[in-house]
Amino acid sequence: MRVKSLLRTLTSSLAISLAVLLVLAAAALGSEWAQKIDLQPLLSDPAALEKLVIEYRPDMQTFLFVYGTGRVVKQAHSIRAPNALVPTCTGKIGQDEVRELVREFIVHRFFDLPIRSFVFARASDDFDDFLKELKQHSIVIDDGSHRAQRDFAEGIYNGKKEFIPLDFSAIEEVLRRIEKSALGNKPCTISPGIQLPPVTSAGALPVFCPNRHHIGRT
């Protein structure tokens, strides 16, 4: 009887430990890739808004982060060395301005824009030239549970001229205004490069280039 009781206790303890590990593992994985995110709750739920992170890359060397808390961070670094110490400018906007930005995503139907990817298949030494020719723009939006991304370009890809949709450009313009409002001429410091947490893949996978260069999604 004592052996059976001990076995039951051990089994129960193992089950609890496994459940805890699964919860921790799920939390560590972060957001899932998604084609669309419901942004409406962010307009009325302050707790949901505070989980929001938007990453805007007008080129592959400039990163602008807008957080649901109102924090704004701009960094300049190469995607070849994302963990390096880089010039970092920080500022703040009101959460009402963040909500207005969210409304712009809704009005311009961000998630109805096509999902593009730009595959780099040449020698890694040519990657910088590829980026200069491509002139890619990227916006990533993460609500704490799901992450969606749209990538477009205004340069040349596979010998053809690329164009940026007007709705995407309209959102870019709002992000540029936020950057100017929040950062202005404030002095910058040196800080580690920011990277969004890793994501799980519920559907489409990110496309990675040689040397871990991420230039879009399939």
C-alpha atoms as a printed R data frame, in Angstrom:
    type eleno elety resid chain resno       x      y       z
1   ATOM     1    CA   MET     A     1   0.000  0.000   0.000
2   ATOM     2    CA   ARG     A     2   2.812  2.363   0.870
3   ATOM     3    CA   VAL     A     3   4.470  1.663  -2.483
4   ATOM     4    CA   LYS     A     4   1.245  2.399  -4.360
5   ATOM     5    CA   SER     A     5   0.722  5.564  -2.374
6   ATOM     6    CA   LEU     A     6   4.283  6.647  -3.088
7   ATOM     7    CA   LEU     A     7   3.835  5.931  -6.803
8   ATOM     8    CA   ARG     A     8   0.635  7.971  -6.886
9   ATOM     9    CA   THR     A     9   2.394 10.847  -5.143
10  ATOM    10    CA   LEU     A    10   5.338 10.709  -7.556
11  ATOM    11    CA   THR     A    11   3.008 10.515 -10.561
12  ATOM    12    CA   SER     A    12   1.024 13.486  -9.327
13  ATOM    13    CA   SER     A    13   4.203 15.495  -8.692
14  ATOM    14    CA   LEU     A    14   5.557 14.672 -12.142
15  ATOM    15    CA   ALA     A    15   2.277 15.694 -13.761
16  ATOM    16    CA   ILE     A    16   2.303 19.017 -11.936
17  ATOM    17    CA   SER     A    17   5.953 19.611 -12.853
18  ATOM    18    CA   LEU     A    18   5.246 18.790 -16.494
19  ATOM    19    CA   ALA     A    19   2.282 21.161 -16.546
20  ATOM    20    CA   VAL     A    20   4.417 23.942 -15.085
21  ATOM    21    CA   LEU     A    21   7.172 23.285 -17.639
22  ATOM    22    CA   LEU     A    22   4.658 23.397 -20.483
23  ATOM    23    CA   VAL     A    23   3.296 26.732 -19.281
24  ATOM    24    CA   LEU     A    24   6.810 28.150 -18.966
25  ATOM    25    CA   ALA     A    25   7.746 26.820 -22.386
26  ATOM    26    CA   ALA     A    26   4.670 28.391 -23.969
27  ATOM    27    CA   ALA     A    27   5.472 31.716 -22.342
28  ATOM    28    CA   ALA     A    28   9.072 31.550 -23.541
29  ATOM    29    CA   LEU     A    29   7.981 31.018 -27.118
30  ATOM    30    CA   GLY     A    30   6.259 34.394 -27.186
31  ATOM    31    CA   SER     A    31   3.827 35.460 -29.871
32  ATOM    32    CA   GLU     A    32   2.624 33.430 -32.830
33  ATOM    33    CA   TRP     A    33   2.900 34.589 -36.426
34  ATOM    34    CA   ALA     A    34  -0.492 35.615 -37.756
35  ATOM    35    CA   GLN     A    35  -1.801 37.076 -40.983
36  ATOM    36    CA   LYS     A    36  -4.236 39.305 -39.103
37  ATOM    37    CA   ILE     A    37  -4.562 40.709 -35.573
38  ATOM    38    CA   ASP     A    38  -7.724 42.114 -34.021
39  ATOM    39    CA   LEU     A    39  -6.652 45.633 -33.047
40  ATOM    40    CA   GLN     A    40 -10.025 46.864 -31.792
41  ATOM    41    CA   PRO     A    41  -9.441 45.738 -28.163
42  ATOM    42    CA   LEU     A    42  -6.340 47.920 -28.017
43  ATOM    43    CA   LEU     A    43  -8.501 51.022 -28.414
44  ATOM    44    CA   SER     A    44 -10.529 50.369 -25.247
45  ATOM    45    CA   ASP     A    45  -8.409 48.072 -23.062
46  ATOM    46    CA   PRO     A    46  -5.408 49.835 -21.454
47  ATOM    47    CA   ALA     A    47  -3.878 46.520 -20.354
48  ATOM    48    CA   ALA     A    48  -4.024 45.177 -23.915
49  ATOM    49    CA   LEU     A    49  -2.562 48.404 -25.307
50  ATOM    50    CA   GLU     A    50   0.451 48.214 -22.995
51  ATOM    51    CA   LYS     A    51   1.473 44.882 -24.565
52  ATOM    52    CA   LEU     A    52   1.660 46.425 -28.027
53  ATOM    53    CA   VAL     A    53   4.989 46.769 -29.831
54  ATOM    54    CA   ILE     A    54   5.384 48.164 -33.344
55  ATOM    55    CA   GLU     A    55   8.691 47.871 -35.168
56  ATOM    56    CA   TYR     A    56   9.170 50.065 -38.235
57  ATOM    57    CA   ARG     A    57  12.150 49.727 -40.556
58  ATOM    58    CA   PRO     A    58  12.241 52.403 -43.306
59  ATOM    59    CA   ASP     A    59  15.447 50.665 -44.378
60  ATOM    60    CA   MET     A    60  17.397 47.707 -43.089
61  ATOM    61    CA   GLN     A    61  19.710 49.829 -40.934
62  ATOM    62    CA   THR     A    62  17.133 51.946 -39.073
63  ATOM    63    CA   PHE     A    63  14.726 50.616 -36.445
64  ATOM    64    CA   LEU     A    64  11.887 52.597 -34.852
65  ATOM    65    CA   PHE     A    65   9.995 50.975 -31.979
66  ATOM    66    CA   VAL     A    66   6.679 52.341 -30.717
67  ATOM    67    CA   TYR     A    67   5.377 50.727 -27.540
68  ATOM    68    CA   GLY     A    68   1.821 50.713 -26.241
69  ATOM    69    CA   THR     A    69   3.092 52.466 -23.124
70  ATOM    70    CA   GLY     A    70   4.030 55.463 -25.278
71  ATOM    71    CA   ARG     A    71   7.757 54.764 -25.271
72  ATOM    72    CA   VAL     A    72   9.498 55.442 -28.588
73  ATOM    73    CA   VAL     A    73  12.981 54.147 -29.424
74  ATOM    74    CA   LYS     A    74  15.049 54.662 -32.562
75  ATOM    75    CA   GLN     A    75  18.200 52.682 -33.252
76  ATOM    76    CA   ALA     A    76  20.638 52.561 -36.122
77  ATOM    77    CA   HIS     A    77  22.488 49.317 -36.649
78  ATOM    78    CA   SER     A    78  23.237 46.663 -39.201
79  ATOM    79    CA   ILE     A    79  21.176 43.488 -39.148
80  ATOM    80    CA   ARG     A    80  24.526 41.712 -39.430
81  ATOM    81    CA   ALA     A    81  25.225 42.609 -35.776
82  ATOM    82    CA   PRO     A    82  21.874 43.112 -34.014
83  ATOM    83    CA   ASN     A    83  23.336 42.657 -30.514
84  ATOM    84    CA   ALA     A    84  26.016 45.318 -30.868
85  ATOM    85    CA   LEU     A    85  26.024 48.579 -28.931
86  ATOM    86    CA   VAL     A    86  24.362 51.099 -31.206
87  ATOM    87    CA   PRO     A    87  23.195 54.748 -31.234
88  ATOM    88    CA   THR     A    88  19.842 54.828 -29.430
89  ATOM    89    CA   CYS     A    89  17.370 57.704 -29.179
90  ATOM    90    CA   THR     A    90  14.434 57.477 -26.775
91  ATOM    91    CA   GLY     A    91  11.333 59.571 -26.261
92  ATOM    92    CA   LYS     A    92   7.715 59.433 -25.181
93  ATOM    93    CA   ILE     A    93   4.258 60.085 -26.612
94  ATOM    94    CA   GLY     A    94   0.849 59.918 -24.972
95  ATOM    95    CA   GLN     A    95  -1.166 56.715 -25.120
96  ATOM    96    CA   ASP     A    96  -3.881 58.628 -26.981
97  ATOM    97    CA   GLU     A    97  -1.340 59.090 -29.775
98  ATOM    98    CA   VAL     A    98  -0.616 55.363 -29.691
99  ATOM    99    CA   ARG     A    99  -4.346 54.685 -30.052
100 ATOM   100    CA   GLU     A   100  -4.475 57.061 -33.021
101 ATOM   101    CA   LEU     A   101  -1.652 55.068 -34.587
102 ATOM   102    CA   VAL     A   102  -3.619 51.858 -34.018
103 ATOM   103    CA   ARG     A   103  -6.617 53.472 -35.709
104 ATOM   104    CA   GLU     A   104  -4.435 54.234 -38.726
105 ATOM   105    CA   PHE     A   105  -3.615 50.538 -39.014
106 ATOM   106    CA   ILE     A   106  -7.347 49.788 -38.939
107 ATOM   107    CA   VAL     A   107  -8.398 52.570 -41.344
108 ATOM   108    CA   HIS     A   108  -5.735 51.638 -43.872
109 ATOM   109    CA   ARG     A   109  -6.537 47.934 -43.592
110 ATOM   110    CA   PHE     A   110  -2.976 46.956 -42.822
111 ATOM   111    CA   PHE     A   111  -3.785 43.261 -42.585
112 ATOM   112    CA   ASP     A   112  -5.464 43.237 -45.987
113 ATOM   113    CA   LEU     A   113  -2.180 44.247 -47.590
114 ATOM   114    CA   PRO     A   114  -0.455 41.354 -49.384
115 ATOM   115    CA   ILE     A   115   2.292 39.403 -47.648
116 ATOM   116    CA   ARG     A   116   5.520 39.825 -49.601
117 ATOM   117    CA   SER     A   117   8.926 38.239 -49.168
118 ATOM   118    CA   PHE     A   118  12.219 39.109 -50.798
119 ATOM   119    CA   VAL     A   119  14.533 36.129 -51.027
120 ATOM   120    CA   PHE     A   120  18.246 36.812 -51.029
121 ATOM   121    CA   ALA     A   121  19.994 33.957 -52.805
122 ATOM   122    CA   ARG     A   122  23.378 35.394 -53.722
123 ATOM   123    CA   ALA     A   123  26.732 35.245 -51.949
124 ATOM   124    CA   SER     A   124  26.562 36.862 -48.523
125 ATOM   125    CA   ASP     A   125  29.198 39.429 -49.545
126 ATOM   126    CA   ASP     A   126  26.627 40.896 -51.937
127 ATOM   127    CA   PHE     A   127  23.948 41.287 -49.265
128 ATOM   128    CA   ASP     A   128  24.527 44.988 -48.584
129 ATOM   129    CA   ASP     A   129  24.324 45.743 -52.311
130 ATOM   130    CA   PHE     A   130  21.134 43.690 -52.494
131 ATOM   131    CA   LEU     A   131  19.557 45.787 -49.716
132 ATOM   132    CA   LYS     A   132  20.601 49.077 -51.301
133 ATOM   133    CA   GLU     A   133  19.040 48.002 -54.575
134 ATOM   134    CA   LEU     A   134  15.884 46.632 -52.946
135 ATOM   135    CA   LYS     A   135  15.101 49.613 -50.633
136 ATOM   136    CA   GLN     A   136  12.854 47.539 -48.418
137 ATOM   137    CA   HIS     A   137  10.393 48.972 -45.886
138 ATOM   138    CA   SER     A   138   9.009 46.782 -43.100
139 ATOM   139    CA   ILE     A   139   6.385 47.099 -40.354
140 ATOM   140    CA   VAL     A   140   5.913 44.502 -37.613
141 ATOM   141    CA   ILE     A   141   3.057 44.687 -35.110
142 ATOM   142    CA   ASP     A   142   2.898 42.510 -31.991
143 ATOM   143    CA   ASP     A   143   0.025 42.557 -29.491
144 ATOM   144    CA   GLY     A   144   1.737 40.260 -27.009
145 ATOM   145    CA   SER     A   145   0.072 37.112 -28.372
146 ATOM   146    CA   HIS     A   146   0.301 37.443 -32.138
147 ATOM   147    CA   ARG     A   147   2.714 39.075 -34.523
148 ATOM   148    CA   ALA     A   148   2.101 40.192 -38.096
149 ATOM   149    CA   GLN     A   149   4.458 41.716 -40.614
150 ATOM   150    CA   ARG     A   150   4.261 43.416 -43.975
151 ATOM   151    CA   ASP     A   151   7.251 44.105 -46.211
152 ATOM   152    CA   PHE     A   152   7.392 46.186 -49.368
153 ATOM   153    CA   ALA     A   153  10.127 47.782 -51.425
154 ATOM   154    CA   GLU     A   154  10.621 50.759 -53.710
155 ATOM   155    CA   GLY     A   155  13.777 49.562 -55.428
156 ATOM   156    CA   ILE     A   156  14.596 46.738 -57.799
157 ATOM   157    CA   TYR     A   157  13.903 43.061 -57.098
158 ATOM   158    CA   ASN     A   158  14.598 40.321 -59.628
159 ATOM   159    CA   GLY     A   159  15.128 43.006 -62.255
160 ATOM   160    CA   LYS     A   160  11.708 44.615 -61.700
161 ATOM   161    CA   LYS     A   161  10.745 47.925 -60.071
162 ATOM   162    CA   GLU     A   162   8.895 47.512 -56.774
163 ATOM   163    CA   PHE     A   163   6.198 49.833 -55.438
164 ATOM   164    CA   ILE     A   164   4.900 50.558 -51.934
165 ATOM   165    CA   PRO     A   165   1.082 50.505 -51.538
166 ATOM   166    CA   LEU     A   166  -0.519 53.842 -50.633
167 ATOM   167    CA   ASP     A   167  -2.078 52.442 -47.440
168 ATOM   168    CA   PHE     A   168   1.317 51.236 -46.252
169 ATOM   169    CA   SER     A   169   2.851 54.632 -47.078
170 ATOM   170    CA   ALA     A   170   0.103 56.385 -45.093
171 ATOM   171    CA   ILE     A   171   0.968 54.371 -41.987
172 ATOM   172    CA   GLU     A   172   4.658 55.092 -42.555
173 ATOM   173    CA   GLU     A   173   3.904 58.810 -42.613
174 ATOM   174    CA   VAL     A   174   2.188 58.601 -39.203
175 ATOM   175    CA   LEU     A   175   5.176 56.687 -37.807
176 ATOM   176    CA   ARG     A   176   7.535 59.360 -39.122
177 ATOM   177    CA   ARG     A   177   5.450 62.065 -37.433
178 ATOM   178    CA   ILE     A   178   5.588 60.126 -34.155
179 ATOM   179    CA   GLU     A   179   9.363 59.805 -34.492
180 ATOM   180    CA   LYS     A   180   9.719 63.560 -35.002
181 ATOM   181    CA   SER     A   181   7.323 64.399 -32.167
182 ATOM   182    CA   ALA     A   182   8.855 62.007 -29.631
183 ATOM   183    CA   LEU     A   183  12.539 62.319 -30.450
184 ATOM   184    CA   GLY     A   184  13.041 65.709 -32.071
185 ATOM   185    CA   ASN     A   185  16.629 66.823 -31.480
186 ATOM   186    CA   LYS     A   186  17.099 64.946 -28.215
187 ATOM   187    CA   PRO     A   187  20.605 63.594 -27.624
188 ATOM   188    CA   CYS     A   188  21.128 59.880 -28.198
189 ATOM   189    CA   THR     A   189  23.055 57.348 -26.137
190 ATOM   190    CA   ILE     A   190  24.690 53.986 -26.841
191 ATOM   191    CA   SER     A   191  22.663 50.878 -25.956
192 ATOM   192    CA   PRO     A   192  22.385 47.223 -27.048
193 ATOM   193    CA   GLY     A   193  20.359 46.640 -30.203
194 ATOM   194    CA   ILE     A   194  16.713 45.786 -29.512
195 ATOM   195    CA   GLN     A   195  15.295 42.551 -30.865
196 ATOM   196    CA   LEU     A   196  11.678 41.474 -30.609
197 ATOM   197    CA   PRO     A   197  11.223 38.205 -28.684
198 ATOM   198    CA   PRO     A   198  11.203 35.000 -30.765
199 ATOM   199    CA   VAL     A   199   7.882 33.806 -32.103
200 ATOM   200    CA   THR     A   200   6.225 30.474 -32.632
201 ATOM   201    CA   SER     A   201   4.978 29.650 -36.112
202 ATOM   202    CA   ALA     A   202   1.290 28.857 -36.280
203 ATOM   203    CA   GLY     A   203   1.305 29.302 -40.019
204 ATOM   204    CA   ALA     A   204   3.795 30.990 -42.280
205 ATOM   205    CA   LEU     A   205   7.463 30.940 -41.380
206 ATOM   206    CA   PRO     A   206   9.843 33.885 -41.484
207 ATOM   207    CA   VAL     A   207  12.313 33.839 -44.336
208 ATOM   208    CA   PHE     A   208  15.931 34.016 -43.235
209 ATOM   209    CA   CYS     A   209  18.860 34.867 -45.452
210 ATOM   210    CA   PRO     A   210  22.501 33.882 -45.084
211 ATOM   211    CA   ASN     A   211  23.973 35.171 -41.818
212 ATOM   212    CA   ARG     A   212  20.423 35.189 -40.338
213 ATOM   213    CA   HIS     A   213  19.275 38.130 -42.460
214 ATOM   214    CA   HIS     A   214  15.513 38.409 -42.208
215 ATOM   215    CA   ILE     A   215  14.025 40.103 -45.215
216 ATOM   216    CA   GLY     A   216  10.405 39.033 -45.199
217 ATOM   217    CA   ARG     A   217   7.976 36.169 -44.770
218 ATOM   218    CA   THR     A   218   6.484 33.511 -47.000
